[in-house]
Amino acid sequence: MHLTKWDYSQVVAQGRQTSMSEARHSIAGLIEALHDGDFQIRNEAAVALGELGPEASESVPALTRALEAEDKYLRSHAAAALGKIGPAAGTAVPALTRALKDKDEDVRGDAAAALGHIGAEARVAIGDLVQLLKDQSKGVRRQAATALKMIDPETAARHLGFLPRLRRWFERTRLEKPR
C-alpha cells in the first residue's frame, strides 16, 4: 500500500487525535510514515507513536531502526517515543545505549530518559549512564541521573553522592527511635 503525503498527514493526525482503539489501526500507517521521504512526516510519525505509549509496542523495531537515521530530530523523537512506550520497548535497550554516545545532545538526553522509562531491563546501560554524568550538557547529565535513579537507585545514590548522606540520616533516625 502506497500512501501520499496527504495520506501520511491524515494518519499522523489520526494517531494523535483519536481514541486508542481507533489509533491502533493507524499504527501500521505511522510505522510506514517513519520511512517517508518528507522530514516533517517522519518526525510527526515518531512523535505520534510516542503519544500512543505502550499501545504502539509493535512499532519498537521501526523506532529502533530510526535511532540510526541521518536526521538528528528523528533520532531524538524515536528515542523519546521508545521511552513513552516504556518497558515494552526493552528490545531497544542496545540501540538506546549506543545512542547515549550520539553527537547530538538531544539524542543523548532522550536516549537516557528512554532507558529510565524502560526500567530494570535497561540495567545493562548503567555503566554508560554513569559515564554520561560527565557530559558537557547539564540537561543530558540531569537526564542520565534521573534514568539511573529509575533503573537502579542504589547505583545512582553511590554516583550522585546521596548514599553517604542517606546512611547518616538512617543511622541518626535509627538511634533516635524508642525501643
N, C-alpha and C positions, 0 to 999 in steps of 0.2 A: 504494500500500500504506500503510495507516494502522496505526501501532504504538501500543500503550497505554504508559502509564508503566512498567508491569512489563516489557513487551517491551523498551523502551529500556534499562532496568536490566540486563536479560539481555544485550543487545548490548554495552553498555559493559563488563560483566564478561567477556564473551567476548573482546572486544578486548584486555583486559588480561591474560587468563589462558591463552589458547590459543596453539598454535603459529602461526607466521607463515602457513602455508598455510591454516589454518582462519580466522585473523584476517582475511585478505584478503577473505573472504566477508562479514565483518561491517563492512567499511569503509563500504559504502553505508549501512548502518544507522546507523553512527556519524555520518556526514555528515548524515543526516536528523535525528539527535538534536541536532545543533548548532542546529536551529531549533525545538526543543521549547519549550513554554511554561514548563517547570519549570527553575528556576535550576540546581539540582544536576545534572540530567540533561545540560544544555548544557555545563556545566563539566567534568563527568566525561567526556563525549564528546571534548572538546578534549584533555584530558589523555591519554585512551586513544589518540587518533590520534597524539599526540606519542610515546607509548611504542612505537608501531609504526615510528617513524622513517621512513626512505626508502620503506618498503613502503606508506606511506599517501600517496604523492605525488599520487594522484588527489584528495585532499582539500584540496590547496593553494587552489583557488578559494574553497571554502567557508570555510576558515580565514582567508583574506584578507578576505573579507566580514565575518567575525566580529571583525576588528580595529576595525570601525566600530560595534560593538554598544554599547548603553547600559551594559551590565553590565561594570564595570571588571575583574572577575575573568575573565570570558570573554575580554575583550581581552588580558589578561595570559596566560591559558592558550593562546590562539590563537597569540600571538607565540612563546611557548615551544615549542609544537608545531611551528611553522614552522621554528624553529631546529633541532629534532631531526630534521626531515625533511632539513635541510641544503641542499646545492646544488640539489637537485631543486625547492626552493621559490623559485628565482630570480625567478619572475614576481611574487612577493610583495614584492620589494625596494621599489617605490614606496610601497606601503601601510605597510610597516615603517618606511620613512624618515619618513613622516607621523606614525607612532606615536611617534617619538622626541620629539615635541612634546606628547604626551598629558599631561593634567593629573595623572595618577596615576603616581607614581614607579615602581611595579612594572611598569606597562606600558612606560614608557620604558626601564627596565633590561632587560626581557625582549626588547623590540624590538632594542635594541643587541646583546644576546647573539645573537639570531637572525641578525642581519646578519653578525656574525662567523662564525657556523657556515655561512652560505651561501657566504662566501668572496669570491673575486675578482669575482664578478658583482655584489657589493654595493659596488664601488668608487665608484659614483655617490653613495653616502651618506657618503663620507669627510668632507666639509665639515660635515655635520650632526653626525657623531660627534665631530668636533673641538669643535664648539660645546657638545656635551653634556659635555665635560670640565670645563665650568664649572657644571654642575648643582649645586643646593643639596644633593642627596643624595650622600653618599660612595659608597654602593653603586652608584648609577647612573653616577657618574664612573668607578668601577672597571670596570663592565661596558663602558662606552664605550671605555676604554683597552684592555681585552682584545680587544674587537672590532676596534679599529684595528690592533693587533698581528697579528691573524689575517688581516685584509684587506690591509694594506699596512704591513709592519714599518718601512720607512724613514720614512714619514709619521708613524707612531706614535713612532718614536725622536726625530724632529725636534720633535714637540709635547710629548713627555713628558720631554725633557731627557736622553735616553740617548745621542744621537748624539755630542755633544762628548766624553763620557767614552769611548765606544767608539772614536772616532778616536784619542784619546790612547793608549788601550790598543794599538790596531793599530800606530800609529807606534812605540811603545815595543817591542813584540814583534818588529816587522819589523827594527828596528835591532839587536836582540839576537841575531837568527838568524845563525848562521855561514854564510858563503857558499861 
